[in-house]
């Protein structure tokens, strides 16, 4: 699984967040997507890694500008997972 963080310019409110989330869900096979106009970020959890071109294509008709795309491996932590110092 992958966590893709997208910096987006132009989100001003919760309706903007919903608009971006809907656009991502309609065009990409994602497990979860969450946007924040306060941080200007959208976080996507997916089985596959998406390139910046794929993200830009998914959001090109929304009116928002993609500034940066970062992907990293994502390990889902269970509900009862506790981090123990020194154990990773």
C-alpha positions, -999 to 999 in steps of 0.1 A, spaced: 0 0 0 11 36 -6 4 69 10 5 98 -15 5 133 -1 -5 160 -26 1 197 -20 -28 216 -36 -33 253 -41 -68 268 -41 -87 249 -15 -105 274 6 -133 255 25 -148 221 33 -167 222 0 -133 225 -18 -121 194 1 -152 175 -9 -147 185 -45 -111 173 -46 -120 141 -27 -148 133 -52 -125 140 -82 -98 116 -68 -124 89 -60 -139 91 -95 -107 88 -114 -83 67 -92 -87 33 -74 -81 45 -39 -87 30 -5 -91 63 13 -87 100 5 -88 130 28 -82 166 20 -76 196 43 -80 232 31 -62 243 62 -30 225 53 -35 226 16 -30 188 14 -48 157 1 -37 124 15 -45 93 -6 -41 57 6 -40 32 -23 -28 -2 -34 -7 12 -62 17 42 -63 5 71 -85 28 93 -104 25 131 -104 11 129 -140 -17 106 -129 -26 129 -99 -25 160 -122 -47 143 -147 -72 133 -120 -74 169 -107 -70 189 -140 -107 197 -143 -112 208 -107 -97 243 -109 -71 235 -82 -34 235 -88 -12 205 -78 20 219 -63 38 187 -52 32 150 -50 51 127 -26 45 89 -23 58 65 4 51 30 15 21 28 39 16 2 66 -19 3 80 -18 2 118 -46 -18 135 -69 -3 160 -51 -18 189 -16 -11 176 7 5 202 41 20 194 67 7 218 99 26 219 128 6 206 106 -19 188 100 0 156 
